[in-house]
Amino acid sequence: MNKSKYVIGYISYPVNHESFQSFVKGMVEEQKLVACCQAMPKIQSMYTWKGKLEVEEETLLVLKTKASLTSKIIDYVNKHHPYDTAEVVFTDITTGNPAYLKWIDEVTLDQTL
């Protein structure tokens, strides 16, 4: 369970995949799960998948959101991401600009409604 109210999330996504824009827009604008998503294009990932070493170019998505929304984000990723087993992990934000953290609250889904 998260102790911090805010988290940073990481999702790897295939480079130049046709669903990229709609995937991100869905989290930020439509579902309001994420305040901000930054895309770091063309990172190189090396991993073992089904017993074989894979080397892929991917885009790393960096998300800023509330800890209370992580389960909804994981569900969204599992439903809309093109990978069978998508990377989606979170780390706590322990401190930050109070105005920025307030903005995260203002633009993301309010779980109390």
C-alpha contacts under 8 A as a table, 3 or more apart, distances in Angstrom:
res1	aa1	res2	aa2	distance
2	N	5	K	7.48
2	N	67	A	6.47
2	N	92	D	7.17
3	K	92	D	7.71
4	S	7	V	7.11
4	S	67	A	6.82
4	S	92	D	5.69
4	S	93	I	6.44
4	S	94	T	6.35
5	K	66	K	5.79
5	K	67	A	5.33
5	K	68	S	7.30
5	K	92	D	7.90
5	K	93	I	7.76
6	Y	64	K	7.54
6	Y	65	T	5.83
6	Y	66	K	4.30
6	Y	67	A	5.04
6	Y	92	D	6.21
6	Y	93	I	5.43
6	Y	94	T	7.82
6	Y	101	L	7.58
7	V	64	K	6.15
7	V	65	T	5.62
7	V	66	K	5.79
7	V	67	A	5.47
7	V	90	F	6.19
7	V	91	T	5.47
7	V	92	D	4.42
7	V	93	I	4.99
8	I	62	V	6.77
8	I	63	L	5.37
8	I	64	K	4.83
8	I	65	T	6.48
8	I	90	F	5.55
8	I	91	T	5.42
8	I	92	D	6.40
8	I	93	I	6.56
9	G	61	L	7.85
9	G	62	V	5.67
9	G	63	L	4.69
9	G	64	K	6.47
9	G	65	T	7.69
9	G	88	V	6.81
9	G	89	V	5.55
9	G	90	F	4.24
9	G	91	T	6.47
10	Y	60	L	6.80
10	Y	61	L	5.59
10	Y	62	V	4.92
10	Y	63	L	6.28
10	Y	87	E	7.35
10	Y	88	V	5.56
10	Y	89	V	5.42
10	Y	90	F	6.37
11	I	60	L	5.88
11	I	61	L	5.03
11	I	62	V	6.79
11	I	86	A	7.37
11	I	87	E	5.28
11	I	88	V	4.68
11	I	89	V	6.94
12	S	58	E	6.19
12	S	59	T	5.70
12	S	60	L	4.64
12	S	61	L	6.08
12	S	86	A	7.22
12	S	87	E	5.84
12	S	88	V	7.44
13	Y	17	H	7.91
13	Y	20	F	7.71
13	Y	58	E	5.48
13	Y	59	T	5.09
13	Y	60	L	6.35
13	Y	61	L	7.29
13	Y	81	H	7.75
14	P	17	H	5.63
14	P	57	E	7.03
14	P	58	E	4.71
14	P	59	T	6.07
15	V	41	P	7.07
15	V	42	K	6.53
15	V	57	E	6.24
15	V	58	E	4.80
15	V	59	T	5.46
16	N	20	F	7.26
17	H	20	F	5.61
18	E	21	Q	7.56
19	S	22	S	5.49
19	S	23	F	5.91
20	F	23	F	5.12
20	F	24	V	6.33
21	Q	24	V	5.42
21	Q	25	K	5.97
22	S	25	K	4.98
22	S	26	G	5.86
23	F	26	G	5.29
23	F	27	M	6.75
23	F	80	H	6.75
23	F	81	H	7.35
24	V	27	M	5.31
24	V	28	V	6.24
24	V	37	C	7.23
25	K	28	V	5.16
25	K	29	E	5.34
25	K	30	E	6.54
26	G	29	E	5.80
26	G	30	E	4.77
26	G	31	Q	5.75
26	G	32	K	7.79
27	M	30	E	6.27
27	M	31	Q	5.24
27	M	32	K	5.83
27	M	33	L	5.23
27	M	34	V	5.75
27	M	73	I	7.57
27	M	76	Y	7.75
28	V	31	Q	6.38
28	V	32	K	4.97
28	V	33	L	5.98
28	V	34	V	4.91
28	V	35	A	6.12
28	V	36	C	6.72
28	V	37	C	7.31
28	V	108	T	7.98
29	E	32	K	5.39
31	Q	109	L	7.41
32	K	35	A	7.08
32	K	107	V	6.84
32	K	108	T	4.70
32	K	109	L	5.15
33	L	65	T	6.90
33	L	69	L	6.29
33	L	72	K	7.40
33	L	73	I	6.48
33	L	108	T	5.55
33	L	109	L	5.92
34	V	37	C	6.92
34	V	63	L	6.35
34	V	64	K	5.96
34	V	65	T	4.93
34	V	66	K	7.80
34	V	104	I	7.94
34	V	107	V	7.98
34	V	108	T	5.97
35	A	63	L	7.44
35	A	64	K	5.67
35	A	65	T	5.60
35	A	103	W	7.84
35	A	104	I	5.30
35	A	107	V	5.80
35	A	108	T	5.71
36	C	63	L	5.74
36	C	64	K	5.35
36	C	65	T	7.44
37	C	61	L	6.28
37	C	62	V	5.50
37	C	63	L	4.58
37	C	64	K	6.67
38	Q	61	L	5.57
38	Q	62	V	5.08
38	Q	63	L	6.59
39	A	59	T	6.29
39	A	60	L	5.73
39	A	61	L	4.64
39	A	62	V	6.48
40	M	43	I	7.11
40	M	59	T	5.50
40	M	60	L	5.00
40	M	61	L	6.31
40	M	62	V	7.84
41	P	58	E	6.73
41	P	59	T	4.36
41	P	60	L	6.44
42	K	57	E	5.29
42	K	58	E	5.24
42	K	59	T	5.34
42	K	60	L	7.88
43	I	57	E	5.57
43	I	58	E	5.31
43	I	59	T	5.94
43	I	60	L	6.80
44	Q	55	V	6.94
44	Q	56	E	5.75
44	Q	57	E	4.65
44	Q	58	E	6.21
45	S	54	E	7.87
45	S	55	V	5.67
45	S	56	E	5.28
45	S	57	E	6.22
45	S	58	E	6.77
46	M	53	L	7.05
46	M	54	E	5.58
46	M	55	V	4.50
46	M	56	E	6.56
47	Y	53	L	5.74
47	Y	54	E	5.36
47	Y	55	V	6.74
48	T	51	G	6.01
48	T	52	K	5.34
48	T	53	L	4.47
48	T	54	E	5.88
49	W	52	K	5.37
49	W	53	L	6.42
49	W	54	E	6.64
64	K	104	I	7.37
65	T	69	L	7.16
65	T	104	I	6.20
65	T	108	T	7.23
66	K	69	L	5.59
66	K	70	T	7.27
66	K	104	I	7.22
66	K	105	D	7.29
66	K	108	T	7.76
67	A	70	T	5.58
67	A	92	D	7.81
68	S	71	S	7.44
68	S	111	Q	7.49
69	L	72	K	5.34
69	L	73	I	6.24
69	L	109	L	7.89
70	T	73	I	5.00
70	T	74	I	6.17
70	T	90	F	7.75
71	S	74	I	5.11
71	S	75	D	6.22
72	K	75	D	5.06
72	K	76	Y	6.12
73	I	76	Y	4.94
73	I	77	V	6.08
74	I	77	V	5.09
74	I	78	N	6.09
74	I	88	V	6.67
75	D	78	N	5.15
75	D	79	K	6.21
76	Y	79	K	5.18
76	Y	80	H	6.04
76	Y	81	H	7.97
77	V	80	H	5.25
77	V	81	H	5.15
77	V	86	A	7.22
77	V	88	V	7.55
78	N	81	H	5.97
78	N	84	D	7.87
78	N	85	T	7.63
78	N	86	A	6.99
81	H	84	D	7.80
81	H	86	A	6.79
82	P	86	A	7.90
83	Y	86	A	5.28
93	I	96	G	7.23
96	G	100	Y	7.30
96	G	101	L	6.80
97	N	100	Y	5.25
97	N	101	L	6.32
98	P	101	L	5.12
98	P	102	K	6.06
99	A	102	K	5.08
99	A	103	W	6.22
100	Y	103	W	4.99
100	Y	104	I	6.44
101	L	104	I	5.07
101	L	105	D	6.61
102	K	105	D	5.12
102	K	106	E	6.33
103	W	106	E	4.92
103	W	107	V	6.29
104	I	107	V	5.58
104	I	108	T	6.14
105	D	108	T	5.70
105	D	109	L	7.88
105	D	110	D	7.65
110	D	113	L	5.96
